[in-house]
Amino acid sequence: MQSSRGFQFYIFKMEVLVFKTSVESNEGIQKLKTSLDALAGSGQWNFALDDCDKILRIKSRSVHPAIAQKLLHDCGFACSELED
C-alpha cells in the first residue's frame, strides 16, 4: 500500500493465470470471447489450443481464478487452474 496526499491506494502486480480447459476449437473460443473480454479485457487472454491441456492464459491484476473457472463451467467447458 502506498500513500499520496493523505490518500491510500494499493498497487496490484499483473499476474498471469493459467488454466487447463476442454475448449477444443475456435468456435468454443468465440462462444467465450464476449465474457472473457468483459472479465479481463480485450487482448488480455488467449488460448493455446495446440497444447494437450488446451491452455487458457489470463493477464490481470484483479481476476480471481474461481471467477474464470465459473465462467467457463457456465458455458459448458471444463476448467481447472494450473499452479506454478
N, C-alpha and C positions, 0 to 999 in steps of 0.2 A: 504494500500500500504506500502511496506517495501523497504528499500534501502540497497544495499550492494555494496561497492566499486564504487559508482557512478552510479550503475545500479538500476533502479526502477523495481519492479515486484509486481504483485498482487497475493494475496492468496485468492482463492475462496473456500468457505466451501462446503463440499459434501452435496448435497440435495437429498431428495427422492421425486420424482414427482409421484403423484398418479392419475390415470385416470379410469373413468368408460368407459367400452368398450362393443362392441357387439360380441367380439370373444368368440365363444362357444365350440371350440374343439381343440384338439392337431393339427389337420390339419390346422386350422387357425393360430395357433402359428407357425407352420413350414413355412407357407406362409410368415410370418413376420420376421422370425429368421435372415436371412441374413441382412435385412435392419436395424433391431434393434441392431444387433451386430455392424454394421457399425456406427450407430448413437451413441450408448452408450458404446459399448464394450461387448465382450462375458462375461456372468456371471453378468452383471450389470443391468439386467432387469428380471422380472418374472411376470407371470400371476397367479391369483387366480381364476381359473375357477369355483371353488365350491362356490364362493361368488356370491350373486344375481346380483352384479354390474359388474361381470367379470373383476375384477381389474387388471390393469397393473401398476407395480411399476418400476420406472427407477431411479437408483442411478447415479448421475452425478454432476460434477462441472460446466458443460458448456451447457447442453442440454436445449434449450428453449422449454417450453410446446407447443407452437404453431407448432414447427417443428415436434414434436412427434405426435401431432394430425393430421397434414397434411399427415404424413407417413401412419398412419392407414386409414385415409379417402381415400388416393390414392389407397390403397389395398382393398377398399370396406367395411371397418369397421367403425362403429360409434365410436367416442372417445371424451370425454369431461373431462377436468381436475377437480378433486375434491379438493376443498380448505380446508385448516385446519379448 
